[in-house]
Amino acid sequence: MMQWHQLHALSHSGFLRRDGAGTGCDLLLDMGTADGDLDSALRRHGSATARIGHLFVTHFDGDHYHADVAAAMARDGTIVYLARKEWEHGGGSAANESHRQLADTGNLRLLDSAGAMTLAGMAVAWATFRHRPNCGNLAYRVADHLFSGDTAVTTLLDSQSPEARTLLRLDGDPPRVLCINTAQRSRDDILDISDELGPARTQNYLENHGIAQDLIDAVGDPELRELFAGLKTIVPHHLRRPPLDETAEWIRSRLLTARDEQGFTFSVEYPGWRPALE
């Protein structure tokens, strides 16, 4: 995936760049599933927690961030980047023993709502988008890769939003790879299983998560033509509609149809996943 690995194909966050923070020092963006062993997941991709030089976190949900693991990594030298607002208002060091330990390492970096830096020769930019009430989500652009975290598709691809324009660079130099949250296929799909999800989770999916149909529709948006014309790859992630193989194929097929209709050339990939028919 253009120098990046996805720790958990299809279903969860966790993006790794080997040597992304210097030789022998890897870059990790989010930590993946809450019930997984991060070190084992990293080792499957040729890394390890001891190799992670910098950890960027989008938000505090358990399938993106584990405070105790982050504190242990920071004690071993990993620089951990978290949103200042979430830290101060949603479980900062005074309220969480693991966070206290993390702060004590001196390797915690709190990020304001938007900003930029240079890391190992790569430009890194971020902006905060609403994820759900009282919870923001940092989307990151690292060199020519844009990572949405749990930001909803319509929010990340809002061409009128200053935060989105900064990361999409709609005035020039669009990203080449878009790693984007597509938790569910369509609003109709979500409503079809609303009894199973329950009211709160249904509302969360409808308002705060990525919907694949929104991404498919965006491919035809004239305001976003420069973005999609410049893309080399789209990586949908965070799939939630089982069976995941079927959902992945549904998304890829429809994105490629929309691509061909518009004359674009991007591919659609799920790094680390092989369809059952293969």
C-alpha positions, 0 to 999 in steps of 0.5 A, a space after each residue: 500500500 505505497 509503503 504503508 501496511 494496514 494492521 487489521 484488514 477490512 475491519 479495524 484501524 491501525 496503519 504502519 509505515 516501516 522506517 517512517 520515522 527514520 531507519 529502524 524507527 516506524 510510524 503508527 497511526 492508530 492501534 487497531 482492535 481493542 481485543 487484539 495484541 498490538 505487538 503481535 499485529 505489528 510483528 505480522 507486518 515486520 515491526 514491533 512496539 519497540 520499533 514504533 518511534 511515533 504513534 499518532 492517535 485519531 481519538 480515544 475509542 477502544 478500537 483506535 487507542 489503548 492507554 495502557 499500551 500507549 503508556 508502555 510504549 512511551 516508557 520505551 521511547 515512543 512519542 505519542 500524539 493525542 488531541 489536547 481537547 480530548 486529553 483535557 476534557 475526556 480522560 486526561 492524566 488526572 482521571 486515568 492512571 495510564 494517562 498519568 503514567 504516559 504524561 510522566 514519560 515526557 513523550 506525550 505530545 498534545 495536538 491542538 485542533 489543527 496544525 502541521 509539522 515535519 517528521 523525518 522529512 515528511 510533511 504531517 498535517 492534521 485537523 479535527 472533525 466532530 465524531 460524536 457529541 463531546 468527541 472529536 476525531 483527528 484526521 491526519 495527512 502524512 506526506 501524500 496519504 490522508 487518513 480519516 480515522 472515524 471522520 464521516 465521509 461527508 465531513 472529510 469531503 466537504 469542499 466548503 469546510 476550511 479544515 477539509 480543504 486544508 487536508 484535501 488541498 483542493 487548491 493544489 497538491 491533492 493526496 495520492 492515497 485516501 484511507 477512509 472510514 466506510 463503516 457501512 454500505 448505505 443508509 438503507 443498510 443501516 436502517 435494515 439492521 436498526 433493530 439489531 443495532 439499537 437506537 443509539 448505535 443506529 444514530 451513531 452510524 448515520 451521523 458520525 461514521 463513514 457510509 460507503 455510498 457517500 464516498 461513491 456519490 462523492 466521486 461524481 462531485 464536480 467540486 472534488 474532481 481534482 481530488 479524485 483525478 489525483 488519487 492513486 489509491 482508495 483504501 476503505 476501512 473500518 467495515 462493519 457490515 458482515 460478511 466483510 468479504 461481501 461488503 468489501 467487494 460491494 464497495 470496491 465494485 461500485 467505486 470502480 464503476 463510479 471511477 470509470 464513469 468519471 474517467 479516473 484511474 485510482 485503484 481500490 485496495 484492502 491491504 492484507 486482504 485476499 478475497 475468498 474466491 482468490 
